[in-house]
Amino acid sequence: MKILLLGKTGQLGWELHRCLLPLGEVQALDYPEMDLANPESLREVIRASAPDIIVNATAYTAVDKAESERDLAFAINAASPKIMAEEAKKIGAALIHFSTDYVFDGTKGTPYVETDAPNPLNMYGKSKLAGEQAIQAVDGNYLILRTAWVYSTRRDSFVTKVLQWARQNEILRIVDDQISNPTWARMLAEVTALLIAKAPGDISAWLAGRRGIYHLAGDGFTSRYTWAKEILALDPNSHEQVAKEILPASTTEFPTPSVKPLFSALGCTGFEQTFNLVLPSWQQALHLAMQK
């Protein structure tokens, strides 16, 4: 199997590169080897690779900056996935693309399922939704995997930031009204690889009857406040912490350029039933991620 991984240096892409290698011939690229701002360059990369499957781990993820960098966000999150879908369809390849819980407005109050109507509140969410819609419109053999609150201990993430804050401040104030599924990038990559490994032969043909949007995130949901407390409790170098207290706060106390959904937790039963795979609880994954 020939696999083209786009976005190899990101927190998810790094883990995917590691997990996909046993499955076949992997070509893993990132900027400047490919330029998402140059559509023809992207098309040439895909045609030259001629893969059986494209795994797209690229994304513009600067949620607040997307409000002022709309064109860049849409180029990376919407226009590029459209090109990937078009080229994949032309060569009979499959496409796996990752999206986000931020396509929802957070007002439902219970975990979102795939049939719930998206209604993004910010430009980042709108650009990711546009990418989903572009892939669907091409009508190839694709999987769009919506995930949430992805973190890594190798790259900047909420986990690394909390650990840093706890070493710099005696009092931490963390929002307790934003709720979703913390998802360890390594677990997300491993389940993606297991999914691909299930294909008995032609992965594009195998996905044809299973294509669509699925939710894939850490099992269970929590607030950023509770997540932060768990991060600090599991800190293997807790003796370095100077934080003496962690206090709950509301989102309104920390104004940002973008509006965040408050309850954007994802229900992942559809993925589990279709592929017989599930991510572990967010607590179990965090425990493993924090081990040194």
N, C-alpha and C positions, 0 to 999 in steps of 0.2 A: 504494500500500500504506500502510495506517495502522499505525504502530508505537507501542506504549505501552512506554516504558522506565521501569522503576521502580528507583530507587536511583542517580540521575544524578550524585551528588556523591562517591561512593566511588571508589577507585582504578580499579576495572574500569568502573563506571558512567560516569565521566568520559570514558574512552576509547571506550566504546560509543556515547555520545552523538555524539561526533565521527565515528565510523565509520558510524553508521546514517543520518545525515542525507542522504546521496546516494540512499538507497533508497526514500524516500517521505516521507510526512507523519509526523514524529516528535513525540510528546508525551512529554517527559521530566520526571519528577516525583521529589521526595524530601520528606522531612519538612521543614516542617510541611504541605506541600501534600497529603500523604497520611500517614496514621497507622496503622502496622502493628499497633499495640496496640488499634485500634478496627476490628473486623471489618466493621461496617456501612459505615464510612467508606471502607474499601478496596473493598468491593463497589460503592459508589456511584461511586467514581473510575473503575473499570473499565467500568461500565455507561454512564457519561457519555462516556467516550472511544470506546467501541465499536470497538476496534482489530481489525485482521486478525491481529496477533500481539502477544503480551505478552513482553517480555524482562525477566526478573527478575534484577537485579543487586544486590538488597538481601540483606543477611546480617548476622547477629550473629556477629562473628569474634573476639571477645575470648575466646580458648580457655581461659585460666586463670580469668577472671572468671565464665565460664559455670558453673563448679562451684558458685558461690554465687548465681548469677543464673539458675538453671535455668528458672524460669517465663518470664523475658524471652527467653532463648535459644530456647525451644520456641515462644513466640508468634511470633517473627520467622522462625525457620528451619523450623518445621513447620506451625503453624496458618495463617500467611499464604500460603505456597505452596499449601495446600489450597484456600483461598478463590480464589486466582488460577486454579487448575486448574478449579474448579467454574464460575466466571464465564466463563472462556474456552470451556469446553464448551457453555455455554448459548447463547453468541453465535456459535459456530462458529469461534472464533479458535484459533490455535496458541499454545503456551507454550514458551519456552526458559528453563530454570532451571539455575543453576550449583550444583554440589555439591563435594565435597572428598575428597581421599585419606584424610582422617581417619575415614572410615567403616570403614577396615580396621585390624586390630590390629598390622600390621607384622611378623608372624612368618613369612610365606611365604618370604621370602628371595630372591624374584625378582619382577619387576614384576607388579602385579595387573591382571587382565583383568576385563571386565564380568561374567563368569560366576562369579567368585570370591565366596564368601559374605562379606558385611560382618560385622564384629564390632568396633564402635567401643569405644575404651578410655576416652573422656572424654565429658562432657556435651555439649560442642560437636559431637563426632562423632555422638553419639546423636541430637541435635536435627536435624542435617543428614540423617541416615538416615531419621528420622521424616518429614521433608519429602519425601524421595524416595518413600517408601512411600505418603504421602498423595496425591501427584500420580498415582502409578500406580493407586491405588484409584479415583480419579475416572474414569480410563479415557478421557481425551480425547486430542487429538493434541499430543503433548509431546516435547521433547528434554530430558533431564537430562544436563548436561555436567559430569562430575567433573573437577576440575582440581587443581593442587597448587602450593604455595609461590608464590602470586601476589605479584608485587612491582611497584612503580612508583617512579619517581624524583620524582614529584610529591607523593606522600603518604607517611606513615610506613610503612616496610616494612623487611624485613631488610636490604635494600641501603642504605637511608638510615641505618639504625642502625649498620651496620658502618662506614660513612664517618664517622659522628659519633664512634663509639668510637675510631677510629684518630686522631682529632684531639684526643682527651682522655686517652689512655692509651698508655704506652710498650710495654706488653705486653698483648696480647689473647689470651684463651682462648676458643676456639669449639668446640662439640661436634662430634666427628667420627663419632659413631655414629647420627646421624639422617640418613637418606638419602631423597631424593625428587627430583622434577623442578622446578627453578626455572622459573617461567612469567611472562614479561613481560606485564603487563596489556594493553599496546597490541597485542601480537601475538595475544593471546587474543580481544580485541575485533575485530581485523581479520578473523580467520578466522571468527568468528561472523557478521560482516557478509557475508563471501563465501558462507557457507553459506546465509544468507537470500536472497542474490542469485541463487542457483541455482534457486530456485523459479520455474517457468515462468508461474505465474498465481496460483491459489488456494493460498497457502502451507500452510494447514491440510490441504487435500486432499493436497498433495505430501508432507507429513510423515506422513500416515496410514500409509503403507507403510514408513516409516523410523523411526517413533517408538520411543522406548526410552531406555536409559542408555548413554552413550558416555564414554570417557575422552579428555580433550583437555588436554594439558599439554606443556611444553617437551620437545623430543626428547632422550632420554638422561636420566641421573640422576647425582647426586653427593651428597656430604656437605655439611653446612653449613660445615664447616671449609674444604674445598676451594673451595666457592662464595665464602666470605669472602676467601680468598687471591686469587681471580680478580677480585673486586670491587676490592680494593685495587690490584691490578696495572693495572687499567683506569681507575683514578681520574684524571679529567682535571686535577684539582688536587692531585696527589700531593705537591706541595711543602708542602701544609698538614698533612700527616700527621706526627704525633709518634711513632707506633707504630714500634718497632724490631724487634718480634718477635711472631709469631702462633703460638700453641701449641694443639695438639689437646687436647681434654678429653672426658670422658664425660658423658652425660646425668645420671648419678647424682650428679655433682658440683654440679649446679645444681637442687636440689629445687624443684618447682613444684606448685601445687594440682592440676594436671591431669597425667595420664599421657599421654605422647606416643608414637605408634607409631614404631619405630626405622627400619624399611624399608617405606616406604609409596609407593614409586615406582609410577607407572601406565604400563601398556602401552597404546598408543593405536592399534594396528593396526586395530581395529574401526572407528573413526571414519574413518581414512584409506581403508579399503576401501569404506565406504559412501558417503562424500562426496567422495572423491578430493582431500582437503585434509590438510595436515599442518603442524604448527608446526615452525619451524627448531630446530636444536640449541640447548640452553640457553646454550651458549657464544657462538654467533652472536648470539642475541637480547640477551644481556647486553652484548656489544660495542657493539651499536647503541644500547641503552638508556643506556649510559654516555657516549656522544658528546655533546658540548655544542655 
